[in-house]
Amino acid sequence: MRIGAHLDSTDPLGAAATRSADVAQFFLSDPQGWASPEPRADAADLRESAIDVFVHAPYVINVATLNNRIRIPSRKLLVAQAKAAAEIGARGLIVHGGHVNKGDDLAAGFENWRKTFAYAAESGGFATPVLIENTAGGDNACARRFDALARLWDAIGEYEVGFCLDTCHAYAGGEDLLGIVDRVKAITGRIDLVHANDSRDAFDSGRDRHANLGQGTIDPDLLVAVVRAAGCPVVVETPGGAESQAADIAFLRERL
């Protein structure tokens, strides 16, 4: 099983080596900004590396919203991110499921997701597989509760779309981790990546605060069971820098 971490984008291959990581996930641009990614000088090294590369899209992207001033730039930026991710040989582009504003119809958010894939299809589709990630909070989220996730997949399942399961998000979002892999696959048919994160907060808290493995409120054995059952690449997005992330990677390897 390939296990790695979310890393600083300056030298992801060096950072992966420091952590003995098989997988490198990083941003290609400011996660809180709207700028398109710039070409990377290390693109060839990333493409040719034995490290599995994943890109996380900026947090500002929300293609579900009914706000045109956010939704339309989000679509364009998601396409640009996928193109830039393809240039470095990334296996997937992770993007949060998004939400609609209070009082808006969540069905419109699912339809906006469908329109996003239709928009990309007009120019040949996304250059890198898009992996939608479940989220921890919000009553108007498209991918927090799995009943909403099922409605989302009803809208976009005809397209080639993948799924990223975040354990902290699921737990804090109110979804039991016991048997979660089977429940997700019954909806999406696949799990392409696991974000293996402990949670600082309680079950169904709605709070997205990651903890190092075994140091939060999630049963460590349950975390390992999710990773084992998913059987796909794993990324830890945990705090503490190289030493703590290396310990989290070792934690998983020892128990798997």
C-alpha positions as CSV (number, residue, x, y, z in Angstrom):
1,M,0.0,0.0,0.0
2,R,1.3,3.4,-1.0
3,I,1.3,5.9,1.9
4,G,2.4,9.5,2.0
5,A,1.6,13.0,3.1
6,H,0.4,16.5,2.2
7,L,3.6,18.4,1.6
8,D,4.8,21.9,1.0
9,S,4.9,22.6,-2.8
10,T,8.4,24.0,-2.8
11,D,10.2,20.7,-3.0
12,P,7.6,17.9,-2.7
13,L,10.0,15.1,-3.7
14,G,12.6,16.1,-1.1
15,A,9.9,16.4,1.5
16,A,8.6,13.0,0.6
17,A,12.0,11.5,1.0
18,T,12.4,13.1,4.4
19,R,9.2,11.3,5.5
20,S,9.9,8.0,3.7
21,A,6.7,8.7,1.8
22,D,5.5,6.9,-1.3
23,V,2.8,9.5,-2.1
24,A,3.1,13.3,-2.3
25,Q,0.1,15.6,-2.3
26,F,0.5,19.4,-2.6
27,F,-1.1,22.6,-3.9
28,L,-0.1,24.1,-7.2
29,S,-1.2,27.6,-6.2
30,D,-2.4,29.6,-3.2
31,P,-5.1,27.4,-1.6
32,Q,-7.0,30.6,-0.6
33,G,-6.5,32.4,-3.9
34,W,-7.9,32.4,-7.5
35,A,-4.6,32.6,-9.4
36,S,-4.0,29.8,-12.0
37,P,-1.0,27.6,-11.4
38,E,2.3,28.5,-13.0
39,P,4.5,26.0,-14.9
40,R,6.8,24.1,-12.5
41,A,10.6,23.8,-13.2
42,D,10.5,20.3,-11.6
43,A,7.6,19.0,-13.8
44,A,9.8,16.4,-15.5
45,D,11.2,15.2,-12.2
46,L,7.7,14.8,-10.8
47,R,6.4,13.0,-13.9
48,E,9.4,10.5,-13.8
49,S,9.5,10.0,-10.1
50,A,8.5,6.7,-8.4
51,I,6.5,8.9,-6.0
52,D,2.7,8.9,-6.7
53,V,1.7,12.6,-7.1
54,F,-1.7,14.0,-6.2
55,V,-2.8,17.7,-6.3
56,H,-5.2,19.4,-4.0
57,A,-7.3,22.1,-5.6
58,P,-7.6,25.5,-3.8
59,Y,-10.2,25.7,-1.0
60,V,-11.9,28.7,-2.6
61,I,-13.3,26.5,-5.4
62,N,-17.0,25.9,-5.0
63,V,-18.7,24.8,-8.2
64,A,-22.0,24.0,-6.4
65,T,-22.9,27.5,-5.2
66,L,-25.6,29.5,-6.9
67,N,-23.4,32.6,-6.6
68,N,-22.3,33.3,-10.2
69,R,-19.3,35.3,-9.0
70,I,-17.9,32.2,-7.3
71,R,-19.3,29.3,-9.3
72,I,-18.1,30.5,-12.8
73,P,-14.5,31.3,-11.7
74,S,-14.5,28.0,-9.8
75,R,-15.3,26.0,-12.9
76,K,-12.5,27.8,-14.8
77,L,-10.0,27.4,-12.1
78,L,-10.8,23.7,-11.6
79,V,-10.1,23.1,-15.3
80,A,-6.9,25.0,-15.1
81,Q,-5.8,23.1,-12.0
82,A,-6.5,19.8,-13.8
83,K,-4.4,20.8,-16.8
84,A,-1.5,21.9,-14.5
85,A,-1.8,18.6,-12.6
86,A,-1.6,16.6,-15.8
87,E,1.6,18.4,-16.7
88,I,3.3,17.0,-13.6
89,G,1.9,13.5,-14.0
90,A,-0.6,13.7,-11.1
91,R,-2.8,10.7,-10.6
92,G,-5.7,12.9,-9.3
93,L,-6.9,16.4,-8.5
94,I,-8.8,16.5,-5.1
95,V,-11.5,19.1,-4.7
96,H,-14.0,19.6,-1.9
97,G,-17.6,18.8,-2.6
98,G,-18.8,22.4,-2.0
99,H,-22.1,23.8,-0.7
100,V,-25.0,26.1,-1.4
101,N,-25.9,29.1,0.8
102,K,-28.5,28.9,3.5
103,G,-31.9,29.0,2.0
104,D,-30.8,27.8,-1.4
105,D,-32.0,24.5,-2.8
106,L,-29.3,21.8,-2.5
107,A,-30.6,20.2,-5.7
108,A,-29.3,23.2,-7.5
109,G,-25.9,22.5,-6.1
110,F,-25.9,19.0,-7.5
111,E,-27.1,20.4,-10.9
112,N,-24.2,22.9,-10.8
113,W,-21.8,20.0,-10.3
114,R,-23.3,18.3,-13.4
115,K,-22.9,21.5,-15.4
116,T,-19.3,21.7,-14.3
117,F,-18.5,18.3,-15.8
118,A,-20.5,19.2,-18.9
119,Y,-18.5,22.4,-19.2
120,A,-15.2,20.5,-19.0
121,A,-16.5,17.9,-21.5
122,E,-17.0,20.7,-24.1
123,S,-13.2,21.0,-24.3
124,G,-12.3,17.3,-24.0
125,G,-12.9,16.7,-20.2
126,F,-10.7,17.2,-17.3
127,A,-7.0,16.6,-18.1
128,T,-6.5,14.9,-14.7
129,P,-9.1,12.7,-12.9
130,V,-11.1,14.8,-10.5
131,L,-11.6,13.2,-7.0
132,I,-14.4,14.8,-5.0
133,E,-13.7,14.8,-1.3
134,N,-16.2,14.5,1.5
135,T,-16.4,17.5,3.9
136,A,-16.9,17.9,7.6
137,G,-19.3,20.8,8.1
138,G,-22.3,22.6,6.9
139,D,-25.9,21.7,6.6
140,N,-26.0,22.7,2.9
141,A,-22.9,20.7,1.8
142,C,-23.0,18.4,-1.2
143,A,-20.6,15.8,0.3
144,R,-20.9,15.8,4.1
145,R,-23.8,13.4,4.7
146,F,-23.8,10.3,2.5
147,D,-27.5,10.8,1.5
148,A,-26.4,14.0,-0.1
149,L,-23.4,12.3,-1.6
150,A,-25.7,9.8,-3.2
151,R,-27.7,12.6,-4.8
152,L,-24.5,14.2,-6.0
153,W,-23.4,10.9,-7.7
154,D,-26.9,10.6,-9.3
155,A,-26.1,13.9,-11.0
156,I,-22.5,13.3,-12.1
157,G,-22.1,9.5,-12.2
158,E,-22.2,9.5,-16.0
159,Y,-18.9,11.3,-16.0
160,E,-15.5,9.9,-15.1
161,V,-15.2,11.1,-11.5
162,G,-13.4,9.7,-8.6
163,F,-13.7,9.9,-4.8
164,C,-11.4,10.9,-1.9
165,L,-12.4,9.7,1.5
166,D,-11.3,11.8,4.4
167,T,-11.6,10.0,7.8
168,C,-11.6,13.2,9.9
169,H,-14.2,14.8,7.7
170,A,-16.4,11.7,7.8
171,Y,-16.2,11.3,11.6
172,A,-16.7,15.0,12.3
173,G,-19.4,15.1,9.7
174,G,-21.4,12.5,11.4
175,E,-20.7,9.4,9.4
176,D,-19.7,6.3,11.3
177,L,-16.3,4.9,10.2
178,L,-17.4,1.3,10.8
179,G,-18.2,-0.1,7.4
180,I,-17.7,3.2,5.7
181,V,-15.8,1.9,2.8
182,D,-18.6,-0.4,1.7
183,R,-21.1,2.4,2.2
184,V,-19.1,4.8,0.0
185,K,-18.5,2.2,-2.7
186,A,-22.2,1.4,-2.8
187,I,-22.7,5.1,-3.8
188,T,-19.6,6.0,-5.9
189,G,-18.4,2.5,-7.0
190,R,-14.8,3.5,-6.0
191,I,-12.4,5.1,-3.6
192,D,-9.3,6.5,-5.3
193,L,-7.5,8.0,-2.3
194,V,-7.9,8.1,1.5
195,H,-7.0,11.1,3.6
196,A,-6.1,9.3,6.9
197,N,-6.5,12.0,9.5
198,D,-7.5,11.7,13.2
199,S,-9.9,14.4,14.6
200,R,-9.3,16.9,17.4
201,D,-13.1,17.1,17.9
202,A,-16.0,14.8,18.7
203,F,-18.1,12.7,16.3
204,D,-20.6,14.9,14.3
205,S,-19.0,18.1,15.6
206,G,-18.9,19.5,12.1
207,R,-15.4,20.8,12.8
208,D,-12.5,20.1,10.4
209,R,-9.5,20.0,12.7
210,H,-7.0,17.2,12.0
211,A,-4.9,15.5,14.6
212,N,-2.0,13.1,14.3
213,L,-3.0,9.4,14.2
214,G,-3.7,8.0,17.7
215,Q,-3.7,11.5,19.2
216,G,-7.3,12.5,18.5
217,T,-10.8,11.2,19.2
218,I,-11.0,8.5,16.5
219,D,-10.2,4.9,17.5
220,P,-6.8,4.1,15.9
221,D,-7.8,0.6,15.1
222,L,-10.8,1.9,13.2
223,L,-8.6,4.3,11.2
224,V,-6.4,1.4,10.2
225,A,-9.4,-0.7,9.3
226,V,-10.7,2.0,6.9
227,V,-7.3,2.3,5.2
228,R,-7.0,-1.5,4.9
229,A,-10.5,-1.9,3.5
230,A,-10.1,1.0,1.0
231,G,-7.0,-0.6,-0.5
232,C,-5.9,2.6,-2.3
233,P,-3.1,5.2,-1.9
234,V,-3.2,7.0,1.4
235,V,-2.2,10.6,2.4
236,V,-1.9,11.9,5.9
237,E,-2.8,15.6,6.3
238,T,-1.6,15.9,9.8
239,P,0.1,18.6,11.8
240,G,3.6,18.8,13.2
241,G,5.8,18.9,10.2
242,A,8.2,16.2,8.9
243,E,8.8,14.4,12.1
244,S,5.1,14.0,13.0
245,Q,4.0,13.1,9.5
246,A,6.8,10.5,9.3
247,A,5.5,9.0,12.5
248,D,2.0,8.9,11.2
249,I,3.2,7.1,8.0
250,A,5.2,4.6,10.1
251,F,2.1,4.2,12.4
252,L,0.0,3.0,9.4
253,R,2.8,0.8,7.9
254,E,3.4,-1.0,11.2
255,R,-0.3,-1.8,11.6
256,L,-1.0,-2.7,8.1
